[in-house]
Amino acid sequence: MTRALILIPSRLGATRLPRKPLADIGGVPMIVHVWRRAMEAGVGEAIVATDTPEIADAVETAGGKAILTRSDHQSGSDRIFEAVEKLGGETNADIVVNVQGDQPVLDPALIRESISLLDDPAVDIGTLAAPIHEPSDVLEPSFVKVVGTPLSTPNTLRALYFTRSAAPYGPGPLYHHIGLYAYRREALARFVALPPATLEIREKLEQLRALEAGMRIDVKIVDSAPMSVDTPADLERVRAYLATKGNH
């Protein structure tokens, strides 16, 4: 497998859960749990990209690596691109994976699944989705849906659209997009250089910028989405889950 660089963008600016990356989970900051899951993928180095020295210190104290970036980035993809540029010749990875910093129980296999989509040279970006089973999630705007056309490879779609609405219409499965991305290095550079696109602005989904520019995004369908931490209730749920697993 091609060596990859995993970057985890992280900042303290969350409003629903203040200081979220440093939230204690079994005596370990959440961002350290995420970094550990990323390293367990076994595909290359994992680095936290942050604008906060306190986050960088937490990661480095745990034996990880962090890189300080500017504080004015509008998105995680912009932050990881700055990190790639700062690393320069320190990394020869031609795949860059963007892992969200609020998924401390992420299955490392999902990182490998996203990278595997780039085995097809026509694919610019690989990402993931899971079937939606709860009817209430279909109309929930925070559950982003991916609309795609099935490919010959099992459980794989070519993305046609991403939306916060219920789509597509009619009987059949609906898929919840998981915000983990594997970029070809040159595709990431192209993506962050593009101006915000019309549909991206309407849906508030930056991946639409890539589709509007003609970039190809393939999607691997996995069994379930990893738990994300956005609220105090989410944090308690993750704490309880990891307690049963021995705080892995």
C-alpha positions in Angstrom: 0.0 0.0 0.0 1.2 3.5 -0.8 2.5 5.3 2.2 0.2 8.1 3.4 0.4 11.0 5.7 -2.5 11.3 8.2 -3.3 14.8 9.4 -5.7 15.6 12.1 -6.9 19.2 12.1 -7.7 20.5 15.6 -8.7 23.8 17.3 -10.2 24.9 20.5 -13.0 26.9 19.0 -16.0 24.5 19.4 -19.0 26.3 20.9 -21.2 23.3 21.9 -18.3 21.7 23.8 -15.7 24.2 24.8 -12.0 22.9 24.7 -13.3 19.8 23.0 -9.9 18.4 21.8 -8.6 18.4 25.4 -11.6 16.8 26.9 -10.6 14.1 29.3 -11.5 10.5 28.4 -10.1 8.0 30.8 -7.3 10.3 31.8 -6.2 11.0 28.2 -7.1 14.1 26.1 -9.5 13.3 23.2 -7.1 14.4 20.5 -4.5 11.9 21.8 -7.1 9.1 21.4 -7.7 10.2 17.8 -3.9 10.3 17.1 -3.5 6.8 18.5 -6.3 5.5 16.3 -4.7 7.1 13.3 -1.3 5.6 14.1 -2.9 2.2 14.4 -4.0 2.3 10.8 -0.4 1.4 10.0 -0.3 3.4 6.7 2.2 6.2 7.7 2.8 9.0 10.1 0.0 10.7 11.9 0.4 14.4 12.8 -2.0 16.8 14.6 -2.3 20.2 12.8 -3.4 22.8 15.3 -3.4 26.5 15.9 -3.2 26.0 19.7 0.1 25.3 21.5 -1.8 23.6 24.4 -3.1 21.0 21.9 0.3 20.5 20.4 1.8 20.0 23.9 -0.8 17.4 24.8 0.0 15.4 21.7 3.7 15.7 22.1 3.6 14.7 25.8 1.8 11.5 24.7 4.7 10.8 22.3 2.9 12.1 19.2 3.8 14.8 16.7 2.0 18.1 16.1 2.5 21.0 13.8 1.4 24.6 14.5 -0.7 26.3 11.8 -2.4 29.6 11.4 -5.6 30.4 13.3 -7.6 32.0 10.5 -8.3 28.8 8.4 -11.9 28.4 7.3 -11.8 24.6 7.1 -9.8 21.5 8.1 -8.7 21.0 4.6 -7.0 24.4 4.5 -5.3 23.7 7.8 -3.9 20.3 6.7 -2.7 21.8 3.4 -0.7 24.4 5.4 0.7 21.5 7.4 1.7 19.7 4.2 3.4 22.8 2.9 5.3 23.3 6.2 6.5 19.7 6.2 7.8 20.1 2.7 10.6 17.6 2.1 10.1 16.0 5.5 7.3 13.8 3.9 7.3 12.0 0.6 3.8 10.7 1.0 1.6 11.2 -2.1 -1.6 10.6 -0.2 -2.9 12.9 2.5 -5.6 11.7 4.8 -7.8 14.2 6.7 -9.1 12.6 9.9 -11.5 14.5 12.1 -10.3 15.3 15.6 -13.5 14.4 17.3 -13.7 10.7 16.6 -11.7 9.1 19.5 -13.1 5.6 18.8 -12.5 5.6 15.1 -11.8 2.2 13.7 -8.3 2.4 12.1 -9.5 0.1 9.3 -11.7 3.0 8.0 -8.6 5.0 7.2 -7.3 2.1 5.2 -10.6 1.8 3.4 -10.5 5.4 2.3 -7.0 5.1 1.0 -7.9 1.9 -1.0 -10.2 3.9 -3.2 -7.2 5.7 -4.6 -5.9 2.4 -6.1 -8.0 3.6 -9.1 -5.8 6.3 -10.8 -9.0 8.2 -11.9 -10.0 8.9 -8.3 -8.9 12.2 -6.8 -10.5 11.8 -3.3 -11.7 8.8 -1.4 -14.2 9.0 1.4 -16.7 6.9 3.4 -20.4 6.5 4.0 -22.7 4.3 6.1 -26.3 3.2 5.5 -28.9 5.3 7.4 -31.2 3.1 9.4 -33.1 5.5 11.6 -35.9 7.3 9.9 -35.3 10.4 12.0 -31.8 10.7 10.6 -33.1 11.0 7.0 -34.4 14.5 7.6 -31.7 15.6 10.0 -29.5 18.3 8.3 -26.5 17.3 10.4 -26.6 13.9 8.8 -25.0 14.7 5.4 -26.2 12.3 2.6 -24.1 11.2 -0.3 -25.8 10.5 -3.6 -23.8 8.3 -5.9 -23.8 5.7 -8.6 -22.8 2.2 -7.8 -19.5 1.0 -9.3 -18.4 -2.5 -10.2 -16.3 -2.8 -7.0 -18.7 -4.0 -4.2 -19.9 -1.4 -1.8 -18.4 1.5 -3.7 -20.1 4.6 -5.2 -18.9 7.4 -7.4 -20.2 10.5 -5.7 -22.6 12.6 -7.7 -23.8 15.0 -4.9 -23.7 15.6 -1.2 -26.7 17.2 0.6 -28.2 17.9 3.9 -31.6 17.0 2.5 -33.2 13.6 2.1 -31.9 12.2 -1.2 -32.3 10.5 -3.5 -36.0 10.3 -3.8 -37.8 6.9 -3.9 -37.2 3.5 -2.4 -33.7 2.3 -1.8 -30.8 2.9 0.6 -29.7 6.3 1.9 -26.1 6.9 2.9 -24.7 9.0 5.7 -21.5 10.6 4.7 -18.5 10.1 7.0 -16.2 13.1 6.9 -12.9 11.3 6.5 -11.0 12.1 3.3 -8.0 10.5 1.5 -6.6 13.0 -1.1 -4.0 12.5 -3.7 -1.4 15.2 -2.7 -1.9 17.1 -5.9 -5.7 16.9 -5.6 -5.5 18.5 -2.2 -3.4 21.3 -3.6 -5.9 21.8 -6.4 -8.9 21.7 -4.1 -7.7 24.3 -1.6 -6.8 26.7 -4.5 -10.3 26.6 -5.8 -12.7 29.4 -4.8 -15.9 28.5 -2.8 -18.5 27.1 -5.2 -22.2 27.9 -5.5 -23.6 24.6 -4.2 -20.9 24.5 -1.5 -22.1 27.8 -0.2 -25.8 26.8 -0.3 -25.3 23.4 1.3 -22.4 24.4 3.6 -20.5 21.4 2.4 -17.0 22.0 1.0 -16.7 18.6 -0.8 -19.2 20.0 -3.3 -16.4 22.4 -4.4 -14.5 19.4 -5.7 -17.4 17.9 -7.5 -18.3 21.3 -9.1 -14.7 21.5 -10.4 -15.0 18.1 -12.0 -12.9 16.2 -9.5 -13.8 12.6 -8.8 -14.8 11.4 -5.3 -15.4 7.7 -4.7 -17.1 6.5 -1.6 -16.7 3.2 0.3 -19.8 2.0 2.0 -19.0 0.7 5.5 -21.2 -0.9 8.1 -21.5 2.1 10.5 -20.3 5.6 11.2 -17.8 6.2 14.0 -19.1 8.0 17.1 -18.3 11.7 16.9 -18.1 14.0 19.9 -20.1 17.3 19.4 -21.9 17.7 22.7 -21.5 16.8 26.4 -23.8 13.9 25.9 -21.6 12.6 23.1 -18.6 12.9 25.4 -20.2 10.8 28.1 -21.3 8.2 25.6 -17.7 7.8 24.3 -16.3 7.8 27.9 -18.7 4.9 28.8 -17.8 3.0 25.6 -14.0 3.3 26.1 -14.4 2.3 29.8 -15.9 -1.0 28.6 -13.0 -1.5 26.3 -10.4 -0.9 28.9 -9.8 2.7 27.7 -7.9 1.5 24.7 
